Amino acid sequence: MGKITVETCHIEGLKVITPTVFGDERGYFMETYNANDFKEAGIDLTFVQDNQSASKKGVLRGLHFQKEFPQDKLVRVVSGEVFDVAVDLRPGSATFGQAFGVRLSAENKKQFFIPKNFAHGFIVLSDFAEFTYKCTDFYHPNDEGGLLWSDPEIGIDWPMPDGMTREDLILSEKDKLWSGIAEYRKERGI
């Protein structure tokens, strides 16, 4: 391996990946994905779709998941900085309902691997951010689900962008209306 460093956390399956960056006076080069390195790190998957979004400071997207067609995701930031979060929704998991967050930025070049059956979201901390992610299944618009970003039972400690409060955050109408994890449990019989 050697081209990537992989960190785990208290939630099994989540991985923070830092690539080796080769830089000189001209700039830098790095591999953002190498199937052999990722396989050695325990991520032996076929990605079928790449997505990219751009958002301004204070935008919070999430917490999203696909219900019947769950996706593994490999996410990173190519411009700016975000705080990225995954919430464990795996039935029977010892960490069900727990969240883990990591700062991803163009500067730190970290990537976050999120397995299937996690809700995912992020908040933009910089003036602007471009966010990219690889997925192992295609997006199915009629299959999307979500959890309320501010659900106290999940208890995500979202960092606020400089000069902003929770009331200043920019969310889609859909993201304002998701229910919490208690309702998710009830719907799924968990």
C-alpha positions in Angstrom: 0.0 0.0 0.0 1.8 3.1 1.1 0.0 5.6 -1.1 -2.9 6.0 1.4 -3.2 6.1 5.1 -6.5 4.7 6.6 -7.9 5.7 9.9 -10.8 4.0 11.5 -13.2 5.3 14.2 -15.5 3.9 16.9 -18.1 3.0 14.3 -17.1 -0.1 12.4 -16.8 0.4 8.6 -16.2 4.1 8.5 -12.8 5.1 7.3 -10.9 8.3 6.8 -8.4 8.1 4.0 -5.5 10.4 3.5 -3.6 10.1 0.2 0.1 10.5 -0.2 0.7 13.9 -1.9 3.8 14.4 -4.0 4.5 18.1 -4.2 7.2 20.5 -5.5 7.5 24.1 -6.7 5.1 23.3 -9.6 2.2 22.1 -7.3 1.3 18.5 -6.4 0.1 15.1 -7.6 -1.9 12.5 -5.7 -4.0 9.4 -6.5 -7.5 10.0 -5.3 -8.5 6.4 -6.0 -6.5 3.3 -6.8 -8.5 0.0 -6.7 -5.5 -2.0 -5.5 -4.7 0.3 -2.5 -8.4 0.5 -1.5 -8.8 -3.3 -1.8 -5.8 -3.7 0.5 -7.5 -1.3 2.9 -10.6 -3.5 2.9 -12.6 -1.4 0.5 -13.1 -3.8 -2.4 -16.0 -2.3 -4.3 -17.1 -1.3 -7.7 -18.1 2.4 -8.0 -20.7 3.1 -10.7 -21.4 6.8 -10.4 -19.4 10.0 -9.5 -21.3 13.1 -8.3 -20.2 16.6 -7.6 -21.9 19.5 -5.9 -21.1 23.1 -5.1 -22.4 25.0 -2.1 -21.9 28.3 -0.4 -21.0 28.9 3.2 -23.7 27.7 5.7 -25.4 25.2 3.4 -26.2 22.0 5.2 -27.1 19.0 3.1 -28.5 15.9 4.7 -28.9 13.6 6.4 -29.6 11.5 3.3 -29.8 7.8 2.5 -31.3 5.4 -0.1 -33.8 3.1 1.4 -34.0 0.0 -0.9 -30.9 0.7 -3.0 -28.2 1.7 -0.4 -24.9 3.1 -1.6 -21.4 2.9 -0.3 -19.8 6.3 -0.8 -16.3 7.7 -1.0 -16.5 11.5 -0.5 -14.0 14.3 -0.7 -13.7 18.1 -1.0 -11.9 19.6 -4.0 -12.4 23.2 -3.0 -13.1 24.7 0.4 -14.0 22.9 3.6 -16.9 20.9 5.0 -17.7 19.0 8.1 -19.0 15.6 6.9 -21.1 13.3 9.0 -22.3 9.7 8.8 -25.0 8.1 11.0 -25.1 4.4 11.5 -28.5 2.9 10.3 -27.5 -0.7 10.1 -30.0 -2.9 11.9 -28.4 -4.8 14.7 -25.3 -2.6 14.8 -23.9 -1.9 18.2 -23.5 1.7 17.1 -26.9 2.1 15.5 -28.0 5.8 15.6 -24.5 7.0 16.4 -22.8 9.7 14.3 -19.2 10.3 13.3 -17.9 13.5 11.7 -14.7 14.6 10.0 -13.5 17.8 8.5 -12.7 17.4 4.8 -11.0 20.2 2.9 -9.0 20.9 -0.3 -6.1 21.5 2.0 -6.1 18.3 4.1 -7.2 16.2 1.0 -8.8 13.6 3.3 -11.5 11.3 2.0 -14.3 9.7 3.9 -15.5 6.2 3.2 -19.2 5.6 4.2 -20.6 2.1 3.8 -24.1 1.2 2.9 -26.9 1.8 5.4 -25.5 5.1 6.8 -27.2 8.5 6.6 -24.9 11.1 5.2 -24.7 14.9 5.3 -22.3 17.8 5.5 -22.2 21.5 6.3 -20.0 24.0 4.4 -17.6 25.9 6.6 -15.7 27.9 4.0 -17.1 30.6 1.7 -17.6 28.0 -1.0 -17.0 24.3 -1.3 -17.0 21.7 -4.1 -17.8 18.2 -2.9 -17.3 15.0 -4.9 -18.3 11.4 -4.2 -18.2 8.0 -5.7 -21.1 5.6 -5.2 -21.6 1.9 -5.6 -25.2 2.1 -6.8 -27.0 4.6 -9.0 -29.2 7.3 -7.5 -32.9 6.3 -7.4 -35.0 9.5 -6.9 -38.0 7.7 -5.6 -35.9 5.8 -3.0 -34.5 8.7 -1.0 -34.8 9.0 2.7 -33.5 11.3 5.4 -33.1 12.1 9.0 -33.5 15.5 10.6 -30.0 17.1 10.8 -30.7 18.5 14.3 -32.3 15.4 15.9 -31.2 15.7 19.6 -31.3 11.9 19.9 -28.5 11.6 17.3 -26.8 14.6 18.8 -24.5 15.8 16.1 -22.2 18.6 17.2 -22.3 20.6 14.0 -19.5 23.2 13.9 -20.9 26.6 12.8 -19.3 28.5 10.0 -17.6 31.7 11.2 -20.1 34.4 11.9 -23.2 32.1 11.6 -25.6 30.5 14.0 -27.9 27.5 13.5 -30.7 29.9 12.5 -28.5 31.2 9.6 -28.0 27.8 8.0 -29.3 27.2 4.5 -31.3 23.9 4.0 -33.5 22.6 1.3 -37.2 22.5 2.2 -37.0 18.7 2.2 -34.1 18.7 4.7 -36.0 20.9 7.1 -38.8 18.4 7.2 -37.1 15.0 7.8 -38.1 13.3 11.0 -35.7 12.0 13.7 -34.3 8.6 14.3 -37.1 7.6 16.7 -39.5 7.8 13.7 -37.0 5.9 11.6 -37.0 3.1 14.1 -40.7 3.1 14.3 -41.1 2.9 10.5 -38.5 0.1 10.2 -39.7 -1.8 13.2 -36.3 -1.6 14.9 
